[in-house]
Amino acid sequence: MKKKNKVTHQPLALVGNRIRQMRKQNGVTLSELAASCSITVAYLSQIERNLAEPSLPVLRRIARELKTEMSMFFVDEVHTDVLITRADDEVLTDIAALRYRFMMPSRLAGGKRSDMSVMIAYIEPQSMENAESITHRGSEFTTVISGELRYLIGEEEFVLQEGDSIYVEGQVAHKVYNLSDQESRCLSAIELV
């Protein structure tokens, strides 16, 4: 009999802790980061102390100001040069109509930074209304594992079916959504630059 996977939803505590850690590593004060992100110091402080859940646009602004990818707020550091992600330790992070299972840590042993962010994304059915525009510095490669996925790039919509893939250059704004009646699943790798 196959063992059932243990699925947990990752608390946003990691997000606040990572933002604080990265802000301090970059030598940026709370006031400076809040001002550059057009949010109040009190709100940023609440985010860092895990008392407030930031919206997607706020997370994007914080990531841009800290010169990192937003996904880096959701993965932690590991203290080894080899990483194995076990299926029964699945941890999901919810962002809008998407749930992510991050497969890579942000930092490896000795403070080395990962070259890419790899994740499995679960996209809710009928999620176009909740889709927000995504832009990141690194290139993105995505392949559809199950269901149907749509990318809106500029005015052009690309429909991807199971087994289809898409490559999007860095800095290209795009929306990802699912118009079908069933959840879609994809594997994405984003270059961290």
Secondary structure as UniProt FT lines:
FT   STRAND          7..9
FT   HELIX           13..25
FT   TURN            26..27
FT   HELIX           30..36
FT   TURN            37..38
FT   HELIX           41..48
FT   TURN            49..50
FT   HELIX           56..65
FT   TURN            66..67
FT   HELIX           70..73
FT   HELIX           87..89
FT   STRAND          90..95
FT   TURN            96..97
FT   STRAND          98..102
FT   HELIX           109..111
FT   STRAND          116..123
FT   TURN            125..126
FT   HELIX           128..130
FT   STRAND          140..146
FT   STRAND          149..153
FT   TURN            154..155
FT   STRAND          156..160
FT   TURN            162..163
FT   STRAND          165..168
FT   TURN            170..171
FT   STRAND          174..177
FT   STRAND          184..191
//
